[in-house]
Amino acid sequence: MPPISWALSTQLGQITPYIDCRQSFSWTAALCGILLVASVAGVAASLVTSNGLVKSKRFVVDAGFLVALAFVFALSLQEAATMLLDPCQR
């Protein structure tokens, strides 16, 4: 879920600043925040459901968990950028 959320946020980040500039509500920050919550929920769900696995499968789950955390970090940086930068400046 985190890689999909990151890709969706990246693509919507190309479109929604034009909408934000015309309206008073920041759709970019709202959508990025929703996708961030969804990706954190996906990471937490994968961590909870991975209890009791064999060591070899546990390694794959832990590696996927670390990759997912990297995407969550990137998504949180995108969220911070959308909140700090003005969408109307070019």
Short mmCIF file of the C-alpha atoms (twelve columns), coordinates in Angstrom:
data_MODEL
# 
_entry.id   MODEL 
# 
loop_
_atom_site.group_PDB 
_atom_site.id 
_atom_site.type_symbol 
_atom_site.label_atom_id 
_atom_site.label_alt_id 
_atom_site.label_comp_id 
_atom_site.label_asym_id 
_atom_site.label_seq_id 
_atom_site.Cartn_x 
_atom_site.Cartn_y 
_atom_site.Cartn_z 
_atom_site.pdbx_PDB_model_num 
ATOM 1  C CA . MET A 1  0.000  0.000   0.000   1 
ATOM 2  C CA . PRO A 2  2.713  2.605   0.743   1 
ATOM 3  C CA . PRO A 3  4.293  2.471   -2.755  1 
ATOM 4  C CA . ILE A 4  0.872  2.874   -4.352  1 
ATOM 5  C CA . SER A 5  0.032  5.757   -2.010  1 
ATOM 6  C CA . TRP A 6  3.334  7.449   -2.806  1 
ATOM 7  C CA . ALA A 7  2.848  7.057   -6.574  1 
ATOM 8  C CA . LEU A 8  -0.714 8.344   -6.372  1 
ATOM 9  C CA . SER A 9  0.379  11.301  -4.265  1 
ATOM 10 C CA . THR A 10 3.154  12.115  -6.714  1 
ATOM 11 C CA . GLN A 11 0.783  12.063  -9.681  1 
ATOM 12 C CA . LEU A 12 -1.940 14.048  -7.901  1 
ATOM 13 C CA . GLY A 13 0.724  16.527  -6.794  1 
ATOM 14 C CA . GLN A 14 1.108  17.475  -10.447 1 
ATOM 15 C CA . ILE A 15 -2.606 18.227  -10.875 1 
ATOM 16 C CA . THR A 16 -4.031 19.522  -7.606  1 
ATOM 17 C CA . PRO A 17 -1.871 22.666  -7.122  1 
ATOM 18 C CA . TYR A 18 -3.772 24.284  -9.987  1 
ATOM 19 C CA . ILE A 19 -7.015 23.551  -8.157  1 
ATOM 20 C CA . ASP A 20 -5.536 24.803  -4.858  1 
ATOM 21 C CA . CYS A 21 -4.547 28.096  -6.427  1 
ATOM 22 C CA . ARG A 22 -8.128 28.792  -7.570  1 
ATOM 23 C CA . GLN A 23 -9.776 27.701  -4.311  1 
ATOM 24 C CA . SER A 24 -9.135 28.542  -0.684  1 
ATOM 25 C CA . PHE A 25 -8.916 24.872  0.400   1 
ATOM 26 C CA . SER A 26 -5.663 22.944  -0.001  1 
ATOM 27 C CA . TRP A 27 -6.705 19.736  -1.752  1 
ATOM 28 C CA . THR A 28 -3.084 18.702  -2.237  1 
ATOM 29 C CA . ALA A 29 -2.343 18.641  1.487   1 
ATOM 30 C CA . ALA A 30 -5.646 16.937  2.284   1 
ATOM 31 C CA . LEU A 31 -5.146 14.162  -0.271  1 
ATOM 32 C CA . CYS A 32 -1.540 13.669  0.753   1 
ATOM 33 C CA . GLY A 33 -2.587 13.438  4.403   1 
ATOM 34 C CA . ILE A 34 -5.254 10.841  3.603   1 
ATOM 35 C CA . LEU A 35 -2.762 8.787   1.599   1 
ATOM 36 C CA . LEU A 36 -0.216 9.074   4.416   1 
ATOM 37 C CA . VAL A 37 -2.722 7.724   6.937   1 
ATOM 38 C CA . ALA A 38 -3.641 4.891   4.561   1 
ATOM 39 C CA . SER A 39 -0.008 3.923   4.026   1 
ATOM 40 C CA . VAL A 40 0.752  3.968   7.766   1 
ATOM 41 C CA . ALA A 41 -2.303 1.756   8.310   1 
ATOM 42 C CA . GLY A 42 -1.007 -0.628  5.644   1 
ATOM 43 C CA . VAL A 43 2.398  -0.800  7.319   1 
ATOM 44 C CA . ALA A 44 0.813  -1.442  10.714  1 
ATOM 45 C CA . ALA A 45 -1.490 -4.127  9.305   1 
ATOM 46 C CA . SER A 46 1.386  -5.942  7.630   1 
ATOM 47 C CA . LEU A 47 3.400  -5.859  10.834  1 
ATOM 48 C CA . VAL A 48 0.516  -7.207  12.940  1 
ATOM 49 C CA . THR A 49 -0.353 -10.039 10.540  1 
ATOM 50 C CA . SER A 50 3.232  -11.259 10.231  1 
ATOM 51 C CA . ASN A 51 3.473  -12.811 13.713  1 
ATOM 52 C CA . GLY A 52 4.371  -16.494 13.902  1 
ATOM 53 C CA . LEU A 53 6.083  -16.886 10.530  1 
ATOM 54 C CA . VAL A 54 9.061  -19.090 9.710   1 
ATOM 55 C CA . LYS A 55 12.432 -17.278 9.823   1 
ATOM 56 C CA . SER A 56 12.880 -17.164 6.042   1 
ATOM 57 C CA . LYS A 57 9.416  -15.716 5.511   1 
ATOM 58 C CA . ARG A 58 9.937  -13.373 8.433   1 
ATOM 59 C CA . PHE A 59 13.025 -11.915 6.710   1 
ATOM 60 C CA . VAL A 60 11.016 -11.145 3.576   1 
ATOM 61 C CA . VAL A 61 8.261  -9.529  5.642   1 
ATOM 62 C CA . ASP A 62 10.784 -7.444  7.584   1 
ATOM 63 C CA . ALA A 63 12.520 -6.336  4.383   1 
ATOM 64 C CA . GLY A 64 9.164  -5.328  2.904   1 
ATOM 65 C CA . PHE A 65 8.361  -3.494  6.121   1 
ATOM 66 C CA . LEU A 66 11.568 -1.451  5.843   1 
ATOM 67 C CA . VAL A 67 10.872 -0.605  2.206   1 
ATOM 68 C CA . ALA A 68 7.340  0.438   3.155   1 
ATOM 69 C CA . LEU A 69 8.744  2.673   5.891   1 
ATOM 70 C CA . ALA A 70 10.962 4.361   3.307   1 
ATOM 71 C CA . PHE A 71 7.883  5.142   1.211   1 
ATOM 72 C CA . VAL A 72 6.047  6.438   4.285   1 
ATOM 73 C CA . PHE A 73 9.000  8.727   4.998   1 
ATOM 74 C CA . ALA A 74 8.976  10.023  1.413   1 
ATOM 75 C CA . LEU A 75 5.236  10.594  1.616   1 
ATOM 76 C CA . SER A 76 5.589  12.490  4.878   1 
ATOM 77 C CA . LEU A 77 8.210  14.736  3.251   1 
ATOM 78 C CA . GLN A 78 5.820  15.383  0.368   1 
ATOM 79 C CA . GLU A 79 3.123  16.289  2.894   1 
ATOM 80 C CA . ALA A 80 5.476  18.746  4.581   1 
ATOM 81 C CA . ALA A 81 6.358  20.311  1.239   1 
ATOM 82 C CA . THR A 82 2.719  20.782  0.257   1 
ATOM 83 C CA . MET A 83 2.014  22.517  3.547   1 
ATOM 84 C CA . LEU A 84 5.057  24.806  3.384   1 
ATOM 85 C CA . LEU A 85 5.045  25.867  -0.270  1 
ATOM 86 C CA . ASP A 86 2.496  28.145  -1.888  1 
ATOM 87 C CA . PRO A 87 0.854  26.416  -4.877  1 
ATOM 88 C CA . CYS A 88 0.285  29.708  -6.715  1 
ATOM 89 C CA . GLN A 89 3.973  30.578  -7.045  1 
ATOM 90 C CA . ARG A 90 5.686  29.341  -10.171 1 
# 
